[in-house]
Amino acid sequence: MTEKEIYTKLENIIRDYLPEDVSAENIQPDSDLTKELNINSSHLVDIVLDVEDTFQIALTNDDMEQLHTVKDAVRIIKNKI
């Protein structure tokens, strides 16, 4: 799976958890999930669970500690699949 394919699937997952005041157009590779996209911690957990289901991977606590931007998530997912 290419990074572009991973990014597209990940963007669709993230889109479902954006607060109403954040547009899906704001999702960029360098977007910080909590600071720029305003995703709260409980939704971040939901995103991780959806990522695990979608990509058939398991994320560790270390992976989650490195998860800050959309680009970080793509890199972590790519390394796991």
Backbone as XML, in Angstrom:
<?xml version="1.0"?>
<chain id="A" units="angstrom">
  <residue number="1" name="MET">
    <atom name="N" x="0.850" y="-1.176" z="0.000"/>
    <atom name="CA" x="0.000" y="0.000" z="0.000"/>
    <atom name="C" x="0.896" y="1.240" z="0.000"/>
  </residue>
  <residue number="2" name="THR">
    <atom name="N" x="0.582" y="2.192" z="-0.860"/>
    <atom name="CA" x="1.394" y="3.406" z="-0.957"/>
    <atom name="C" x="1.036" y="4.395" z="0.156"/>
  </residue>
  <residue number="3" name="GLU">
    <atom name="N" x="1.922" y="5.361" z="0.364"/>
    <atom name="CA" x="1.645" y="6.392" z="1.368"/>
    <atom name="C" x="0.398" y="7.178" z="0.992"/>
  </residue>
  <residue number="4" name="LYS">
    <atom name="N" x="0.195" y="7.408" z="-0.288"/>
    <atom name="CA" x="-0.992" y="8.144" z="-0.739"/>
    <atom name="C" x="-2.268" y="7.375" z="-0.401"/>
  </residue>
  <residue number="5" name="GLU">
    <atom name="N" x="-2.253" y="6.054" z="-0.589"/>
    <atom name="CA" x="-3.419" y="5.230" z="-0.251"/>
    <atom name="C" x="-3.667" y="5.242" z="1.252"/>
  </residue>
  <residue number="6" name="ILE">
    <atom name="N" x="-2.596" y="5.142" z="2.022"/>
    <atom name="CA" x="-2.715" y="5.203" z="3.486"/>
    <atom name="C" x="-3.291" y="6.557" z="3.896"/>
  </residue>
  <residue number="7" name="TYR">
    <atom name="N" x="-2.744" y="7.623" z="3.318"/>
    <atom name="CA" x="-3.195" y="8.979" z="3.648"/>
    <atom name="C" x="-4.688" y="9.143" z="3.355"/>
  </residue>
  <residue number="8" name="THR">
    <atom name="N" x="-5.129" y="8.656" z="2.209"/>
    <atom name="CA" x="-6.536" y="8.796" z="1.825"/>
    <atom name="C" x="-7.451" y="8.074" z="2.812"/>
  </residue>
  <residue number="9" name="LYS">
    <atom name="N" x="-7.094" y="6.856" z="3.180"/>
    <atom name="CA" x="-7.909" y="6.105" z="4.152"/>
    <atom name="C" x="-7.882" y="6.791" z="5.515"/>
  </residue>
  <residue number="10" name="LEU">
    <atom name="N" x="-6.702" y="7.254" z="5.909"/>
    <atom name="CA" x="-6.560" y="7.914" z="7.200"/>
    <atom name="C" x="-7.352" y="9.218" z="7.237"/>
  </residue>
  <residue number="11" name="GLU">
    <atom name="N" x="-7.316" y="9.957" z="6.157"/>
    <atom name="CA" x="-8.069" y="11.216" z="6.079"/>
    <atom name="C" x="-9.564" y="10.959" z="6.269"/>
  </residue>
  <residue number="12" name="ASN">
    <atom name="N" x="-10.071" y="9.892" z="5.681"/>
    <atom name="CA" x="-11.486" y="9.545" z="5.846"/>
    <atom name="C" x="-11.818" y="9.190" z="7.286"/>
  </residue>
  <residue number="13" name="ILE">
    <atom name="N" x="-10.890" y="8.525" z="7.960"/>
    <atom name="CA" x="-11.099" y="8.195" z="9.376"/>
    <atom name="C" x="-11.117" y="9.480" z="10.210"/>
  </residue>
  <residue number="14" name="ILE">
    <atom name="N" x="-10.121" y="10.316" z="10.012"/>
    <atom name="CA" x="-9.999" y="11.558" z="10.798"/>
    <atom name="C" x="-11.211" y="12.454" z="10.581"/>
  </residue>
  <residue number="15" name="ARG">
    <atom name="N" x="-11.666" y="12.536" z="9.358"/>
    <atom name="CA" x="-12.805" y="13.401" z="9.002"/>
    <atom name="C" x="-14.013" y="13.138" z="9.903"/>
  </residue>
  <residue number="16" name="ASP">
    <atom name="N" x="-14.255" y="11.880" z="10.251"/>
    <atom name="CA" x="-15.405" y="11.526" z="11.088"/>
    <atom name="C" x="-15.312" y="12.071" z="12.510"/>
  </residue>
  <residue number="17" name="TYR">
    <atom name="N" x="-14.108" y="12.421" z="12.948"/>
    <atom name="CA" x="-13.919" y="12.856" z="14.334"/>
    <atom name="C" x="-13.578" y="14.338" z="14.475"/>
  </residue>
  <residue number="18" name="LEU">
    <atom name="N" x="-13.623" y="15.072" z="13.380"/>
    <atom name="CA" x="-13.345" y="16.503" z="13.466"/>
    <atom name="C" x="-14.486" y="17.224" z="14.169"/>
  </residue>
  <residue number="19" name="PRO">
    <atom name="N" x="-14.157" y="18.186" z="15.029"/>
    <atom name="CA" x="-15.219" y="18.995" z="15.626"/>
    <atom name="C" x="-15.903" y="19.834" z="14.543"/>
  </residue>
  <residue number="20" name="GLU">
    <atom name="N" x="-17.094" y="20.296" z="14.835"/>
    <atom name="CA" x="-17.877" y="21.048" z="13.850"/>
    <atom name="C" x="-17.167" y="22.308" z="13.361"/>
  </residue>
  <residue number="21" name="ASP">
    <atom name="N" x="-16.330" y="22.904" z="14.204"/>
    <atom name="CA" x="-15.673" y="24.157" z="13.824"/>
    <atom name="C" x="-14.396" y="23.965" z="13.003"/>
  </residue>
  <residue number="22" name="VAL">
    <atom name="N" x="-14.058" y="22.708" z="12.660"/>
    <atom name="CA" x="-12.867" y="22.426" z="11.862"/>
    <atom name="C" x="-13.290" y="21.779" z="10.549"/>
  </residue>
  <residue number="23" name="SER">
    <atom name="N" x="-12.854" y="22.369" z="9.461"/>
    <atom name="CA" x="-13.195" y="21.863" z="8.132"/>
    <atom name="C" x="-12.275" y="20.708" z="7.744"/>
  </residue>
  <residue number="24" name="ALA">
    <atom name="N" x="-12.804" y="19.769" z="6.986"/>
    <atom name="CA" x="-12.003" y="18.648" z="6.490"/>
    <atom name="C" x="-10.877" y="19.144" z="5.595"/>
  </residue>
  <residue number="25" name="GLU">
    <atom name="N" x="-11.049" y="20.330" z="5.031"/>
    <atom name="CA" x="-9.994" y="20.920" z="4.199"/>
    <atom name="C" x="-8.745" y="21.240" z="5.012"/>
  </residue>
  <residue number="26" name="ASN">
    <atom name="N" x="-8.887" y="21.316" z="6.331"/>
    <atom name="CA" x="-7.749" y="21.596" z="7.210"/>
    <atom name="C" x="-6.841" y="20.388" z="7.389"/>
  </residue>
  <residue number="27" name="ILE">
    <atom name="N" x="-7.289" y="19.208" z="6.978"/>
    <atom name="CA" x="-6.470" y="18.008" z="7.136"/>
    <atom name="C" x="-5.352" y="18.050" z="6.099"/>
  </residue>
  <residue number="28" name="GLN">
    <atom name="N" x="-4.140" y="18.225" z="6.593"/>
    <atom name="CA" x="-2.936" y="18.256" z="5.765"/>
    <atom name="C" x="-1.901" y="17.334" z="6.409"/>
  </residue>
  <residue number="29" name="PRO">
    <atom name="N" x="-0.892" y="16.903" z="5.651"/>
    <atom name="CA" x="0.112" y="16.011" z="6.239"/>
    <atom name="C" x="0.755" y="16.551" z="7.515"/>
  </residue>
  <residue number="30" name="ASP">
    <atom name="N" x="1.000" y="17.859" z="7.569"/>
    <atom name="CA" x="1.660" y="18.437" z="8.744"/>
    <atom name="C" x="0.694" y="18.896" z="9.835"/>
  </residue>
  <residue number="31" name="SER">
    <atom name="N" x="-0.591" y="18.652" z="9.650"/>
    <atom name="CA" x="-1.583" y="19.072" z="10.652"/>
    <atom name="C" x="-1.399" y="18.291" z="11.949"/>
  </residue>
  <residue number="32" name="ASP">
    <atom name="N" x="-1.325" y="19.023" z="13.050"/>
    <atom name="CA" x="-1.270" y="18.395" z="14.369"/>
    <atom name="C" x="-2.683" y="17.957" z="14.737"/>
  </residue>
  <residue number="33" name="LEU">
    <atom name="N" x="-2.814" y="16.702" z="15.115"/>
    <atom name="CA" x="-4.142" y="16.140" z="15.361"/>
    <atom name="C" x="-4.887" y="16.839" z="16.489"/>
  </residue>
  <residue number="34" name="THR">
    <atom name="N" x="-4.187" y="17.158" z="17.565"/>
    <atom name="CA" x="-4.877" y="17.762" z="18.708"/>
    <atom name="C" x="-4.848" y="19.278" z="18.683"/>
  </residue>
  <residue number="35" name="LYS">
    <atom name="N" x="-3.757" y="19.862" z="18.233"/>
    <atom name="CA" x="-3.630" y="21.321" z="18.284"/>
    <atom name="C" x="-4.309" y="22.013" z="17.110"/>
  </residue>
  <residue number="36" name="GLU">
    <atom name="N" x="-4.094" y="21.517" z="15.909"/>
    <atom name="CA" x="-4.654" y="22.193" z="14.733"/>
    <atom name="C" x="-6.026" y="21.643" z="14.323"/>
  </residue>
  <residue number="37" name="LEU">
    <atom name="N" x="-6.208" y="20.332" z="14.485"/>
    <atom name="CA" x="-7.489" y="19.735" z="14.097"/>
    <atom name="C" x="-8.456" y="19.629" z="15.271"/>
  </residue>
  <residue number="38" name="ASN">
    <atom name="N" x="-7.997" y="20.008" z="16.466"/>
    <atom name="CA" x="-8.825" y="20.044" z="17.684"/>
    <atom name="C" x="-9.498" y="18.705" z="18.012"/>
  </residue>
  <residue number="39" name="ILE">
    <atom name="N" x="-8.796" y="17.621" z="17.758"/>
    <atom name="CA" x="-9.335" y="16.299" z="18.094"/>
    <atom name="C" x="-9.041" y="16.041" z="19.563"/>
  </residue>
  <residue number="40" name="ASN">
    <atom name="N" x="-10.099" y="15.755" z="20.316"/>
    <atom name="CA" x="-9.892" y="15.534" z="21.754"/>
    <atom name="C" x="-9.352" y="14.123" z="22.005"/>
  </residue>
  <residue number="41" name="SER">
    <atom name="N" x="-8.917" y="13.886" z="23.226"/>
    <atom name="CA" x="-8.235" y="12.630" z="23.547"/>
    <atom name="C" x="-9.130" y="11.403" z="23.366"/>
  </residue>
  <residue number="42" name="SER">
    <atom name="N" x="-10.404" y="11.521" z="23.662"/>
    <atom name="CA" x="-11.276" y="10.350" z="23.485"/>
    <atom name="C" x="-11.476" y="10.040" z="22.003"/>
  </residue>
  <residue number="43" name="HIS">
    <atom name="N" x="-11.566" y="11.063" z="21.181"/>
    <atom name="CA" x="-11.676" y="10.830" z="19.738"/>
    <atom name="C" x="-10.364" y="10.327" z="19.160"/>
  </residue>
  <residue number="44" name="LEU">
    <atom name="N" x="-9.255" y="10.727" z="19.755"/>
    <atom name="CA" x="-7.961" y="10.221" z="19.305"/>
    <atom name="C" x="-7.887" y="8.707" z="19.528"/>
  </residue>
  <residue number="45" name="VAL">
    <atom name="N" x="-8.411" y="8.257" z="20.640"/>
    <atom name="CA" x="-8.475" y="6.814" z="20.909"/>
    <atom name="C" x="-9.358" y="6.128" z="19.865"/>
  </residue>
  <residue number="46" name="ASP">
    <atom name="N" x="-10.487" y="6.749" z="19.533"/>
    <atom name="CA" x="-11.373" y="6.188" z="18.505"/>
    <atom name="C" x="-10.662" y="6.111" z="17.153"/>
  </residue>
  <residue number="47" name="ILE">
    <atom name="N" x="-9.891" y="7.124" z="16.836"/>
    <atom name="CA" x="-9.131" y="7.119" z="15.575"/>
    <atom name="C" x="-8.133" y="5.966" z="15.575"/>
  </residue>
  <residue number="48" name="VAL">
    <atom name="N" x="-7.426" y="5.785" z="16.681"/>
    <atom name="CA" x="-6.458" y="4.687" z="16.780"/>
    <atom name="C" x="-7.159" y="3.345" z="16.577"/>
  </residue>
  <residue number="49" name="LEU">
    <atom name="N" x="-8.314" y="3.158" z="17.204"/>
    <atom name="CA" x="-9.055" y="1.904" z="17.056"/>
    <atom name="C" x="-9.501" y="1.700" z="15.609"/>
  </residue>
  <residue number="50" name="ASP">
    <atom name="N" x="-9.971" y="2.768" z="14.974"/>
    <atom name="CA" x="-10.377" y="2.676" z="13.571"/>
    <atom name="C" x="-9.189" y="2.372" z="12.666"/>
  </residue>
  <residue number="51" name="VAL">
    <atom name="N" x="-8.050" y="2.976" z="12.956"/>
    <atom name="CA" x="-6.831" y="2.703" z="12.175"/>
    <atom name="C" x="-6.447" y="1.234" z="12.312"/>
  </residue>
  <residue number="52" name="GLU">
    <atom name="N" x="-6.486" y="0.726" z="13.538"/>
    <atom name="CA" x="-6.146" y="-0.680" z="13.744"/>
    <atom name="C" x="-7.079" y="-1.597" z="12.957"/>
  </residue>
  <residue number="53" name="ASP">
    <atom name="N" x="-8.369" y="-1.290" z="12.968"/>
    <atom name="CA" x="-9.339" y="-2.107" z="12.231"/>
    <atom name="C" x="-9.160" y="-1.976" z="10.723"/>
  </residue>
  <residue number="54" name="THR">
    <atom name="N" x="-9.007" y="-0.772" z="10.253"/>
    <atom name="CA" x="-8.917" y="-0.512" z="8.811"/>
    <atom name="C" x="-7.662" y="-1.127" z="8.201"/>
  </residue>
  <residue number="55" name="PHE">
    <atom name="N" x="-6.540" y="-0.984" z="8.896"/>
    <atom name="CA" x="-5.264" y="-1.434" z="8.343"/>
    <atom name="C" x="-4.825" y="-2.794" z="8.884"/>
  </residue>
  <residue number="56" name="GLN">
    <atom name="N" x="-5.647" y="-3.383" z="9.764"/>
    <atom name="CA" x="-5.336" y="-4.693" z="10.349"/>
    <atom name="C" x="-3.955" y="-4.702" z="10.999"/>
  </residue>
  <residue number="57" name="ILE">
    <atom name="N" x="-3.719" y="-3.688" z="11.854"/>
    <atom name="CA" x="-2.459" y="-3.565" z="12.584"/>
    <atom name="C" x="-2.767" y="-3.350" z="14.056"/>
  </residue>
  <residue number="58" name="ALA">
    <atom name="N" x="-1.741" y="-3.467" z="14.885"/>
    <atom name="CA" x="-1.863" y="-3.157" z="16.313"/>
    <atom name="C" x="-0.879" y="-2.050" z="16.634"/>
  </residue>
  <residue number="59" name="LEU">
    <atom name="N" x="-1.362" y="-0.994" z="17.250"/>
    <atom name="CA" x="-0.503" y="0.117" z="17.639"/>
    <atom name="C" x="-0.139" y="-0.011" z="19.108"/>
  </residue>
  <residue number="60" name="THR">
    <atom name="N" x="1.128" y="0.181" z="19.401"/>
    <atom name="CA" x="1.617" y="0.094" z="20.775"/>
    <atom name="C" x="1.519" y="1.460" z="21.446"/>
  </residue>
  <residue number="61" name="ASN">
    <atom name="N" x="1.764" y="1.486" z="22.736"/>
    <atom name="CA" x="1.800" y="2.767" z="23.452"/>
    <atom name="C" x="2.894" y="3.664" z="22.888"/>
  </residue>
  <residue number="62" name="ASP">
    <atom name="N" x="4.044" y="3.068" z="22.523"/>
    <atom name="CA" x="5.126" y="3.853" z="21.923"/>
    <atom name="C" x="4.673" y="4.493" z="20.613"/>
  </residue>
  <residue number="63" name="ASP">
    <atom name="N" x="3.930" y="3.732" z="19.803"/>
    <atom name="CA" x="3.406" y="4.277" z="18.552"/>
    <atom name="C" x="2.509" y="5.476" z="18.836"/>
  </residue>
  <residue number="64" name="MET">
    <atom name="N" x="1.646" y="5.327" z="19.815"/>
    <atom name="CA" x="0.694" y="6.386" z="20.124"/>
    <atom name="C" x="1.387" y="7.635" z="20.672"/>
  </residue>
  <residue number="65" name="GLU">
    <atom name="N" x="2.502" y="7.451" z="21.389"/>
    <atom name="CA" x="3.253" y="8.599" z="21.888"/>
    <atom name="C" x="3.899" y="9.387" z="20.753"/>
  </residue>
  <residue number="66" name="GLN">
    <atom name="N" x="4.163" y="8.720" z="19.626"/>
    <atom name="CA" x="4.772" y="9.376" z="18.470"/>
    <atom name="C" x="3.731" y="9.964" z="17.524"/>
  </residue>
  <residue number="67" name="LEU">
    <atom name="N" x="2.475" y="9.775" z="17.842"/>
    <atom name="CA" x="1.376" y="10.180" z="16.970"/>
    <atom name="C" x="0.971" y="11.628" z="17.259"/>
  </residue>
  <residue number="68" name="HIS">
    <atom name="N" x="1.532" y="12.545" z="16.469"/>
    <atom name="CA" x="1.222" y="13.961" z="16.650"/>
    <atom name="C" x="0.563" y="14.552" z="15.411"/>
  </residue>
  <residue number="69" name="THR">
    <atom name="N" x="1.142" y="14.270" z="14.254"/>
    <atom name="CA" x="0.620" y="14.835" z="13.016"/>
    <atom name="C" x="0.055" y="13.732" z="12.122"/>
  </residue>
  <residue number="70" name="VAL">
    <atom name="N" x="-0.640" y="14.142" z="11.096"/>
    <atom name="CA" x="-1.175" y="13.185" z="10.124"/>
    <atom name="C" x="-0.014" y="12.430" z="9.476"/>
  </residue>
  <residue number="71" name="LYS">
    <atom name="N" x="1.056" y="13.144" z="9.180"/>
    <atom name="CA" x="2.242" y="12.522" z="8.576"/>
    <atom name="C" x="2.840" y="11.458" z="9.505"/>
  </residue>
  <residue number="72" name="ASP">
    <atom name="N" x="2.852" y="11.724" z="10.820"/>
    <atom name="CA" x="3.331" y="10.730" z="11.789"/>
    <atom name="C" x="2.486" y="9.465" z="11.687"/>
  </residue>
  <residue number="73" name="ALA">
    <atom name="N" x="1.188" y="9.652" z="11.599"/>
    <atom name="CA" x="0.292" y="8.496" z="11.530"/>
    <atom name="C" x="0.544" y="7.677" z="10.266"/>
  </residue>
  <residue number="74" name="VAL">
    <atom name="N" x="0.732" y="8.356" z="9.144"/>
    <atom name="CA" x="1.017" y="7.649" z="7.888"/>
    <atom name="C" x="2.299" y="6.837" z="8.025"/>
  </residue>
  <residue number="75" name="ARG">
    <atom name="N" x="3.333" y="7.453" z="8.604"/>
    <atom name="CA" x="4.614" y="6.767" z="8.778"/>
    <atom name="C" x="4.475" y="5.534" z="9.674"/>
  </residue>
  <residue number="76" name="ILE">
    <atom name="N" x="3.769" y="5.688" z="10.781"/>
    <atom name="CA" x="3.574" y="4.574" z="11.714"/>
    <atom name="C" x="2.802" y="3.444" z="11.037"/>
  </residue>
  <residue number="77" name="ILE">
    <atom name="N" x="1.732" y="3.792" z="10.344"/>
    <atom name="CA" x="0.926" y="2.782" z="9.658"/>
    <atom name="C" x="1.754" y="2.074" z="8.595"/>
  </residue>
  <residue number="78" name="LYS">
    <atom name="N" x="2.508" y="2.834" z="7.812"/>
    <atom name="CA" x="3.323" y="2.238" z="6.750"/>
    <atom name="C" x="4.324" y="1.250" z="7.331"/>
  </residue>
  <residue number="79" name="ASN">
    <atom name="N" x="4.928" y="1.589" z="8.477"/>
    <atom name="CA" x="5.892" y="0.698" z="9.110"/>
    <atom name="C" x="5.256" y="-0.570" z="9.672"/>
  </residue>
  <residue number="80" name="LYS">
    <atom name="N" x="3.957" y="-0.510" z="9.954"/>
    <atom name="CA" x="3.264" y="-1.655" z="10.558"/>
    <atom name="C" x="2.691" y="-2.633" z="9.523"/>
  </residue>
  <residue number="81" name="ILE">
    <atom name="N" x="2.426" y="-2.132" z="8.311"/>
    <atom name="CA" x="1.792" y="-3.034" z="7.316"/>
    <atom name="C" x="2.809" y="-3.631" z="6.375"/>
  </residue>
</chain>
